[in-house]
Each structure stands twice: as structure tokens, then as C-alpha cells.
Amino acid sequence: MFYKELYVYDSNKPVKAIIRNYTKDDFDQLIQVQKESFPPPFPEELLWNAEQLTNHISLFPEGALCVEIDSRIAGSITGLVVHLENDDEDHSWAEITDNGYIRNHDPEGNTLYIVDICISPAYRKLGLGKWMMQAMYETVVQLRLERLLGGGRMPGYQIHSNVMSIDQYVDKVLEGALKDPVVSFLLRCGRTPVKPVANYLEDEESLNYGMLMEWKNPFKV
């Protein structure tokens, strides 16, 4: 089981945060955080439901983490383990995560795949997302997996799609000429780009693209 206490800063004020495994008692708060984190036009049917959350805590509790501040859940991150080789990376979010139900979790796999990360908007200035991702890196090391992988939305692409291809957009973000709310965040978390994937997720702002990004276990050479 995972449990970590740390302090984050709200302006100049230290605030205690707890990162831990989430449980059935947290389901209502987890669903509320999802609603706050992914407002329309994000499809409501893609938000967590109780059956999915039950699978998370029963099939792979090590990959079901939340962050708590003052006894309130401020965000969560969820993963599963799959087996992927470098040429297996053309997939959709629905295929690789079993539509978020993770019934395809493979304890013998080599890759911790991020199903979802969300932080309630009220807590986004505290740097919690980066700490949640760090917790998953620690899980990769603990389980002796090869890497962490996941597909990020690219909500900034819609604005520029009429003048550049998806590859050009990614290049601009990597050059620092553009900032993407998700890809730039993942870069700051230590993730590195693999490739953009078409039809990854139903998301108008990303034009259904997802950016696969990984973190390789530095202890697995």
C-alpha cells in the first residue's frame, strides 16, 4: 500500500498533503473531482462510475491513488499494468484501459499505463499533479516495471489545427513556441514524448488526438 505525507505551498503557506490509495469510501468524492476537472465539452460518460472505481481498487490497488488536503480529496491518479513493446503503441484509450474498467490488467506486464489523472481546479496551483505523477514513478520502481506510459490530451491543438499538422503542433510545444495545458505539464513532470496517436480519445479540443509520453525506470537498463 502507498502512503506519503508532504507539504505543498499555497502561495507562501505550507499545506500538508497526503497521497494514499483510494478506497470505496472515497468514491463519491472521486467522482465529484472528475466532474470539476473535466467539464463540458468533455463527454460525461467518460467520467468515473462506481463499477470502474471498484475494479481499480480490487484489480490493481497499487495503481489507485488520491491526494488529500484537510480530509478532502483534491485529485486522483489511476493506472494498470499492461505488456507493450515499442511497436504496440498505436492504440486508443478505450482499448488499452478497457474503457477505464481495467479488466485487462496484467500483473506480469512491463508497463504501468496511466488511465487518468485529475486535480480539482481549486487545488491546481499547489503542484499536486506533479507529486501524484512522482508517486506513480515510485510505484514503477517498486514493482520493477520497465516504464510508465500514458496518452495525454492536447486541448491546445484545436486552436492551431487550421494552420499546422499534429506533428507540427507537437514540435512547436517541444520547442517552447507553444504551450499545451496537458503536454507541457507532463514534460514538467519528467515524461518524454513517444508519438501522437490519432483517434485516441473522444475529445473535441484535441481533435481526438492523444500524445503518448513515457517515463523509463532508471533502475532498469
Buried (B, 14 or more C-beta within 10 A) or exposed (E): EBEBEBEBEEEEEEBEBBBBBBEEEBBEBBBBBBBBBBEEEBEEEBBBBEEBBEBBBEBBBBBBBBBBBEEEBBBBBBBBBBEBEEEEBEBBBBEBBBBBBBEBBBEEBBBBBBBBBBBBEEBBEBBBBBBBBBBBBEBBBEBEBBBBBBBBBBBBBBEBBEEBEBEEBBBBBBEEEBEBEBBBBBBEBBBEBBBBBEBBBBBEBBBBBBBBBBBBBEEEE
